[in-house]
Amino acid sequence: MKSLAIWKKYGKWICVVWSVFTLGLALLTLHDMQTAEGTGLYLAFQAGTRERGPYDLLVDLAGMMCLAGLVLLPCILLKQREPESFFRFLAAYLAFLPTVSTAALVHLLDGTEDIVIRQSLLEGNLPEALREGMAGIIPLLQVGVPVLVLAAALCREAGEGKPGKAENEGKCAAGKAAWAAMAAVLLLIFPAVVFPALTDICVYVIFYALLVYGFRLWGKLEAAYPGFRTWGWLLFVFFWFRGLDRMLEVMSIYHL
């Protein structure tokens, strides 16, 4: 009981400090990756200078602003604006979102990466094209989607006892969110398979869309079953350690 009282008093500040520390680790990871790939150096050359320092800083700042925005936006839109919600989504993001090469992203944005049809498709080999384009998506569809379906079913069961309009509105909102997530997956599979230059980006957006939907479901499950809250913290701490392991792995690969 004493520990619960301490958490109620200081919990949000613990989440703030933990989130800042985690973002600091993410910054180190991003910096190691982009300097090893020469992203800042490439931008410096494009600008006609050999001073890469300001451009490395620019890439770091842009990357961290994108990360913070991608984590903060679902918290705002889903009205889960407490520091602990930010930390939990950040932990899940770092645990599951695929790594996107900063160099590949810059080349895609500046037009130096040609968006061409996959060679196996041009050769008429559709199975090979599907295998190549969906290699990063299949594990998610095999494991993540059934878990989300189960969570959605639990949310629906929890709402069965709610009368009238509130119940119908809740089911309608849940249905729209599910269809939106499914539509994002289906629409992005096509460019992921057809255009190899877009595969990593499409896979990333698919993971992100399903993660946001899962985060929304988790909020509903906690509201319906308060006992999930304690187990939820154990789950998200596990996610944090998985994200930490992934960041350390990236730094070990890219560190100069």
Rosetta blueprint (number, residue, H / E / L):
1 M L
2 K H
3 S H
4 L H
5 A H
6 I H
7 W H
8 K H
9 K H
10 Y H
11 G H
12 K H
13 W H
14 I H
15 C H
16 V H
17 V H
18 W H
19 S H
20 V H
21 F H
22 T H
23 L H
24 G H
25 L H
26 A H
27 L H
28 L H
29 T H
30 L H
31 H H
32 D H
33 M H
34 Q H
35 T H
36 A H
37 E H
38 G L
39 T H
40 G H
41 L H
42 Y H
43 L H
44 A H
45 F H
46 Q H
47 A L
48 G L
49 T L
50 R L
51 E L
52 R L
53 G H
54 P H
55 Y H
56 D H
57 L H
58 L H
59 V H
60 D H
61 L H
62 A H
63 G H
64 M H
65 M H
66 C H
67 L H
68 A H
69 G H
70 L H
71 V H
72 L H
73 L H
74 P H
75 C H
76 I H
77 L H
78 L L
79 K L
80 Q L
81 R L
82 E L
83 P H
84 E H
85 S H
86 F H
87 F H
88 R H
89 F H
90 L H
91 A H
92 A H
93 Y H
94 L H
95 A H
96 F H
97 L L
98 P L
99 T L
100 V L
101 S L
102 T H
103 A H
104 A H
105 L H
106 V H
107 H H
108 L H
109 L H
110 D L
111 G L
112 T L
113 E L
114 D L
115 I L
116 V L
117 I L
118 R L
119 Q H
120 S H
121 L H
122 L H
123 E L
124 G L
125 N L
126 L H
127 P H
128 E H
129 A H
130 L H
131 R H
132 E H
133 G H
134 M L
135 A L
136 G L
137 I L
138 I H
139 P H
140 L H
141 L H
142 Q H
143 V H
144 G H
145 V H
146 P H
147 V H
148 L H
149 V H
150 L H
151 A H
152 A H
153 A H
154 L H
155 C H
156 R H
157 E H
158 A H
159 G L
160 E L
161 G L
162 K L
163 P L
164 G H
165 K H
166 A H
167 E H
168 N H
169 E H
170 G H
171 K H
172 C H
173 A H
174 A H
175 G H
176 K H
177 A H
178 A H
179 W H
180 A H
181 A H
182 M H
183 A H
184 A H
185 V H
186 L H
187 L H
188 L H
189 I H
190 F H
191 P H
192 A H
193 V H
194 V H
195 F L
196 P H
197 A H
198 L H
199 T H
200 D H
201 I H
202 C H
203 V H
204 Y H
205 V H
206 I H
207 F H
208 Y H
209 A H
210 L H
211 L H
212 V H
213 Y H
214 G H
215 F H
216 R H
217 L H
218 W H
219 G H
220 K H
221 L H
222 E H
223 A H
224 A H
225 Y L
226 P L
227 G L
228 F H
229 R H
230 T H
231 W H
232 G H
233 W H
234 L H
235 L H
236 F H
237 V H
238 F H
239 F H
240 W H
241 F H
242 R H
243 G H
244 L H
245 D H
246 R H
247 M H
248 L H
249 E H
250 V H
251 M H
252 S H
253 I H
254 Y H
255 H L
256 L L
